[in-house]
Structure formats: C-alpha cells, structure tokens
Amino acid sequence: MKFYVIGITDHPQPFFPPEVSDIIQRGKIFSGGKRHHQIVRPILPEGAEWIDITVPLDAVFEQYHDEVVVFASGDPLFFGFANTIKRKMPDADIRLYPSFNSLQMLSHRLLLPYHDLRVVSLTGRPWDAFDRALIEAAPKIGILTDKEHTPTTIARRMRYYGYDCYQMHVGEHLGNPTLERVTSLTLEAAAQQEFEHPNCLILTGSPQRRWGIPDEEFAHLDGREKMITKMPIRLLTLQALDLPHRQVLWDIGFCTGSVSIEARLMFPHLHIEAFEVRPECEALIHENCRRFHAPGIHVHMGDFCTVCCEDITPPDAVFIGGHGGRLKDIMAKVLTVLSPNGIIVFNSVTSPVVDQMTDRPSSRQLWDEACEELGLHPAIPLRIQLNNYNPIEILTCKR
C-alpha cells in the first residue's frame, strides 16, 4: 500500500505546489473527512473514488487498496491521520505533504512564539492531559477541540476549578478568508459565548503551583479539623506510596479528600480513584477539589467492599485512609485488582488509652494479621508523632 497524505487548511480554494497537483491529477482513490471532501471536490479528477474517513476506522482501512491520496487537516503527523496509518499499517509507504496545523496558524495570527507551547488534544479524548497541563501550571497551552470539548465548556471547567489566571485566544475556521475569526477574551466571557466549529484555542497566563496545603484551609467533615490526615503525615504518606513511579492511585476512605488532592497536585500524571462510604463526604471532596484547583479525581460513593470494581482502572498504589473495622476485607478485595508489585499504605493511629478500654483489636493488629493471612510483605513501619496528637505508624506492604 502507498499513501500520499496531503495537509490542507479550511481555505475553500486550496493552493498546491506542482508536485502535489500532479499527485492529485494522477490519483484514482481519495480519502478524507466530509469537510475535506467539500473543499477538494472541485479539483479531483473525473471518475475519482472517494472514501470518507469515519468511525469505525477498521471499515475505512478495509476499503483502501493500491495507492490512496488522503487529505487531512494541517500537519497529518500532528495528532493527525498519518499517525493512524502508521499504527494500522506499519509497512505502508507514506509520502507526506504537510501544511501548517491550526495551532501554528493561530500563533501566527497572534504573533505569539509557539516553541514553548504545551499542546493538548481534546479531540475525542478525555480531560486528563488538559487537567495535567493546568495543574503543572503551563504558561501557554494549545488545545485542539471537538464538538464536546469546546472553548465554552473548557472555559467553564477552568472557572469551576479556579483557573481564572488565564486568557483565552480562540481561532475559528482558520485558513478560510471569509469565515476566519480570532478572538482574545477572558474565561468569564468565553464561558458565556458560543464558537463555530472547527476551532482551536491557546491559553496564556501566569499560574502558580502549590502543595503541602495547611490543614485548616480544607473544608472539614462537620467542622472537625481532626478528621483529616495532617499535612506532614500526608506528605510522608505520599512518599511511602512511591507515587513518582506509579500510575493509578486508589484512596479508600477519602473523607475530606486531602490525600487524593495533595497527590493530584504533586503528581498530576496519576489517575486517581477515591472511595468513601459516608454520603456527606461527596460534597466535601468536590468542594475541596474546587478550592485547591484539583480536577480529575474520580469519586465513588458506597461501601468499598460491595463496590463493583470491574469498570474502574486497576491500581498500582492504594492508600487506606479509613476501614470501619474491616481492614482485612478491604485489603483482600484490593488484592483482587492490585497490579503486580503494587503497594498498599495504611496509617495506624496508636492510642494506648483507647486500646486498653476496648476488647477490639487495634488497627495495627488488624494490619499485621491481614499481611500474614494474605501473604503480603510489610516494610519497616515509620513512626511519627505531631505535637500533642497520638503517634502514627505509616505502614507499607507489597505483594
């Protein structure tokens, strides 16, 4: 198979150099999106066969044979169809004729240097990469949009999580001399406005990162400040979880969400799933996520031992922040989904007075018994005491 992949803009009368014009005139099989077909239809040779690029893509590739001339937007290697060809048909002969991509054209219109532009594609993709760019305080973010992730919805999400420090620059129908429009506006204005598709945008600003959040700044459960993993313990816990080398964190018993939020801000590459049985904590974690600009934490309400985990991304790091006396059951369920070499961390509070007044086993006893019964390998505990609080042991184990 041989592919000639030609990048075009939205100009209704595209110009091609002689080499590309010859390829088009000699071509028999052509392909591209419906919008591309509208643009190039007048210049296709008589009798040309056109194959629309639509999902499912496997059905499109089954129609390809011999030599195919593909029209794509901008630079076909920039989140473009040339990458799809390479993935689907790695042995194909590909000849590439790129144009400027949309973010380049928008940068040109703004006279904005783009060598340091953080590029995110939201075209058919989730918010993850965009959220990470925000949390990492990228000063310039270029975004490829689709009909769901529009400038309007992006502005509203940013305002919800408190990222008002950016200005938005939107380019619509770039390359079309009649319809092209470039607008620079605040997020507040963008959240109230509708934009024509296709479009792309660039965010510019001077954001600041933070972590090590003071405990008193969180919204607390029933106003009880003690119902939170204290900031120094929180940071030591994240260190024990080895998060720079992990991909998916489960926070079981999140309460205020302090551990999930601190992890999100310090390690924005993480995929975080947070679980809690107390219904009043749901509003609490959402409020704290907004307060500390931490989008992208996935919240699950209900008894963890009965939650269906089949559709939840499996973890390679788990923090158990609350167990309600069912630590063994929780750890046993975690082991059904924990990845090889996964890690579990639990903070055990030592209270000699309480331990003497009750016949119930201490959380440390439950941990030790669970590790032995489940064949886990515990590490040496880290014992720490803050001010007048009870001592805490940070307990860690692996499979």
KOLMARNU-987200 format. One line per field, with one value per residue (C-alpha): residue in one letter; x negated, y, z negated. Coordinates in steps of 0.25 Angstrom, whole numbers, plus 5000, padded with zeros to 4 digits. Layout:
<recs>
res <- A,...
px <- X,...
py <- Y,...
pz <- Z,...
</recs>
This chain:
<recs>
res <- M,K,F,Y,V,I,G,I,T,D,H,P,Q,P,F,F,P,P,E,V,S,D,I,I,Q,R,G,K,I,F,S,G,G,K,R,H,H,Q,I,V,R,P,I,L,P,E,G,A,E,W,I,D,I,T,V,P,L,D,A,V,F,E,Q,Y,H,D,E,V,V,V,F,A,S,G,D,P,L,F,F,G,F,A,N,T,I,K,R,K,M,P,D,A,D,I,R,L,Y,P,S,F,N,S,L,Q,M,L,S,H,R,L,L,L,P,Y,H,D,L,R,V,V,S,L,T,G,R,P,W,D,A,F,D,R,A,L,I,E,A,A,P,K,I,G,I,L,T,D,K,E,H,T,P,T,T,I,A,R,R,M,R,Y,Y,G,Y,D,C,Y,Q,M,H,V,G,E,H,L,G,N,P,T,L,E,R,V,T,S,L,T,L,E,A,A,A,Q,Q,E,F,E,H,P,N,C,L,I,L,T,G,S,P,Q,R,R,W,G,I,P,D,E,E,F,A,H,L,D,G,R,E,K,M,I,T,K,M,P,I,R,L,L,T,L,Q,A,L,D,L,P,H,R,Q,V,L,W,D,I,G,F,C,T,G,S,V,S,I,E,A,R,L,M,F,P,H,L,H,I,E,A,F,E,V,R,P,E,C,E,A,L,I,H,E,N,C,R,R,F,H,A,P,G,I,H,V,H,M,G,D,F,C,T,V,C,C,E,D,I,T,P,P,D,A,V,F,I,G,G,H,G,G,R,L,K,D,I,M,A,K,V,L,T,V,L,S,P,N,G,I,I,V,F,N,S,V,T,S,P,V,V,D,Q,M,T,D,R,P,S,S,R,Q,L,W,D,E,A,C,E,E,L,G,L,H,P,A,I,P,L,R,I,Q,L,N,N,Y,N,P,I,E,I,L,T,C,K,R
px <- 5000,4996,5001,5000,5004,5007,5009,5019,5026,5040,5037,5049,5039,5026,5013,5003,4989,4987,4983,4995,5004,4998,5001,5015,5018,5012,5019,5031,5035,5036,5040,5042,5053,5066,5061,5048,5057,5065,5052,5045,5056,5055,5041,5042,5040,5052,5057,5049,5053,5055,5055,5060,5052,5062,5062,5060,5047,5045,5056,5049,5036,5043,5046,5032,5024,5013,5010,5018,5018,5022,5026,5024,5024,5011,4999,5004,4994,4999,5010,5013,5017,5003,5001,5013,5008,4994,5002,5011,5002,4988,4982,4989,4981,4985,4982,4985,4988,4992,4998,4998,5006,5017,5009,4998,5007,5014,5000,4997,5009,5006,4991,4989,4976,4980,4967,4971,4986,4991,5000,5013,5023,5037,5042,5049,5040,5043,5039,5027,5016,5022,5024,5010,5005,5013,5008,4994,4996,4992,4992,4996,5006,5010,5023,5029,5044,5056,5071,5072,5059,5062,5056,5069,5068,5053,5055,5066,5057,5046,5054,5061,5047,5042,5032,5036,5022,5022,5027,5033,5030,5039,5037,5049,5049,5034,5030,5043,5042,5057,5061,5048,5049,5039,5044,5036,5045,5046,5050,5063,5066,5063,5072,5084,5081,5082,5072,5073,5066,5055,5047,5035,5030,5018,5018,5007,5005,4996,5001,4995,4993,4995,4995,4993,5007,5009,5020,5029,5031,5039,5054,5055,5065,5075,5065,5056,5042,5036,5044,5032,5019,5010,5001,4987,4993,5000,4987,4980,4991,4990,4975,4977,4987,4975,4984,4974,4973,4988,4999,5012,5015,5027,5031,5040,5048,5044,5053,5049,5041,5028,5019,5025,5024,5010,5006,5013,5005,4992,4993,5003,4999,5007,5020,5028,5040,5045,5055,5064,5076,5081,5090,5087,5073,5077,5080,5068,5057,5064,5063,5048,5045,5050,5044,5030,5031,5030,5039,5039,5041,5051,5061,5068,5078,5083,5077,5064,5066,5078,5074,5073,5058,5059,5060,5050,5036,5028,5018,5003,5003,5014,5016,5026,5030,5042,5047,5058,5052,5052,5037,5035,5047,5043,5029,5034,5042,5031,5022,5032,5029,5015,5005,4992,4982,4994,4992,5002,5001,5009,5007,5009,5012,5007,5016,5012,5024,5034,5027,5028,5043,5047,5046,5046,5032,5024,5023,5008,5012,5022,5011,5001,5012,5016,5002,4999,5012,5011,4997,4992,4979,4979,4968,4962,4972,4969,4974,4976,4983,4988,4990,5000,5006,5005,4994,4996,4989,4988,4990,4986,4987,4985,4990
py <- 5000,5014,5027,5041,5049,5064,5074,5085,5097,5102,5111,5108,5109,5102,5104,5093,5093,5086,5072,5071,5076,5064,5054,5059,5058,5044,5039,5030,5027,5038,5039,5049,5055,5060,5075,5072,5066,5078,5087,5078,5072,5083,5079,5064,5057,5051,5038,5039,5029,5036,5028,5036,5035,5031,5022,5011,5013,4998,4998,5010,5003,4991,4999,5004,4997,5001,5016,5025,5040,5045,5059,5063,5076,5083,5075,5060,5056,5066,5057,5054,5043,5040,5034,5025,5020,5017,5010,5002,4999,5000,4994,5005,5014,5028,5041,5053,5067,5076,5089,5098,5092,5100,5104,5109,5117,5123,5126,5133,5142,5145,5148,5138,5130,5115,5108,5106,5103,5092,5084,5077,5069,5068,5063,5050,5049,5051,5063,5056,5063,5076,5075,5071,5084,5093,5086,5087,5102,5102,5117,5114,5103,5100,5092,5084,5084,5076,5078,5074,5080,5094,5107,5109,5096,5098,5112,5107,5095,5104,5114,5103,5099,5113,5115,5129,5134,5130,5138,5130,5132,5125,5123,5119,5114,5117,5118,5122,5136,5138,5131,5132,5139,5141,5145,5148,5149,5145,5132,5138,5144,5131,5123,5131,5131,5120,5118,5112,5099,5096,5104,5103,5111,5116,5119,5129,5132,5132,5121,5116,5102,5098,5086,5084,5090,5095,5086,5098,5102,5089,5088,5078,5068,5074,5085,5074,5078,5065,5057,5059,5053,5064,5071,5066,5052,5054,5057,5045,5036,5040,5038,5024,5021,5023,5032,5037,5022,5019,5021,5019,5022,5017,5026,5017,5025,5039,5047,5061,5057,5063,5051,5050,5065,5066,5054,5061,5074,5068,5056,5061,5049,5040,5034,5035,5027,5032,5023,5027,5021,5034,5041,5055,5054,5054,5069,5071,5065,5073,5086,5083,5080,5093,5100,5095,5094,5079,5074,5060,5052,5041,5039,5026,5026,5014,5002,4999,4984,4984,4994,4987,4990,4984,4997,5004,5006,4996,5002,5000,5009,5008,5017,5012,5024,5018,5004,5003,4991,4983,4985,4971,4970,4983,4978,4965,4972,4981,4969,4964,4977,4981,4981,4972,4979,4988,4996,4998,5008,5010,5020,5013,5022,5018,5021,5014,5019,5014,5001,4998,5002,4992,4978,4981,4978,4991,4995,4991,4977,4976,4981,4970,4959,4963,4964,4950,4944,4950,4947,4961,4967,4978,4988,4994,5004,5019,5024,5039,5048,5062,5072,5066,5056,5041,5035,5030,5018,5019,5004,4999,4986,4980,4967
pz <- 5000,5003,4997,5001,4989,4992,4982,4984,4977,4977,4990,5000,5011,5007,5014,5016,5022,5035,5029,5021,5032,5041,5030,5029,5044,5045,5033,5034,5020,5010,4995,4984,4975,4981,4979,4987,4998,4999,5000,5011,5019,5030,5033,5032,5046,5053,5048,5035,5024,5010,4997,4985,4972,4961,4950,4949,4955,4958,4968,4975,4976,4982,4994,4996,5007,5017,5016,5007,5007,4993,4990,4975,4967,4965,4962,4963,4953,4942,4936,4950,4959,4963,4949,4951,4964,4957,4946,4955,4966,4961,4974,4983,4992,4987,4994,4986,4991,4978,4977,4964,4953,4947,4934,4943,4951,4938,4933,4946,4945,4930,4933,4922,4921,4920,4918,4903,4905,4897,4907,4903,4911,4906,4920,4916,4903,4888,4880,4874,4882,4881,4866,4864,4872,4863,4850,4855,4857,4872,4876,4891,4894,4908,4909,4921,4918,4923,4922,4908,4903,4908,4904,4896,4888,4886,4880,4871,4866,4863,4856,4847,4843,4841,4852,4855,4857,4872,4884,4896,4910,4920,4935,4943,4958,4958,4973,4978,4983,4981,4968,4961,4947,4936,4922,4909,4897,4882,4877,4872,4885,4892,4883,4888,4903,4914,4924,4938,4941,4945,4935,4927,4915,4908,4893,4887,4873,4861,4852,4839,4833,4819,4810,4795,4792,4778,4771,4767,4781,4785,4783,4772,4768,4759,4756,4749,4752,4746,4757,4767,4770,4765,4775,4770,4769,4783,4790,4783,4787,4802,4801,4796,4807,4817,4826,4836,4841,4840,4850,4843,4828,4820,4808,4799,4789,4794,4784,4788,4800,4794,4799,4813,4815,4810,4819,4830,4829,4826,4837,4848,4856,4847,4849,4836,4831,4818,4810,4798,4790,4783,4793,4787,4791,4806,4806,4797,4807,4818,4810,4807,4821,4826,4814,4817,4833,4834,4845,4850,4837,4839,4827,4823,4812,4804,4796,4803,4800,4809,4820,4833,4838,4852,4859,4850,4854,4846,4836,4834,4822,4811,4798,4788,4780,4773,4771,4761,4754,4768,4771,4775,4784,4791,4793,4798,4808,4812,4815,4826,4834,4830,4841,4839,4830,4825,4812,4800,4790,4777,4765,4752,4740,4727,4715,4702,4694,4705,4707,4692,4691,4703,4706,4721,4727,4731,4745,4745,4740,4752,4762,4757,4757,4771,4776,4771,4776,4789,4792,4793,4790,4780,4779,4766,4761,4760,4746,4744,4734,4737,4726,4715,4725,4723,4730,4744,4751,4766,4771,4785,4791,4805,4812
</recs>
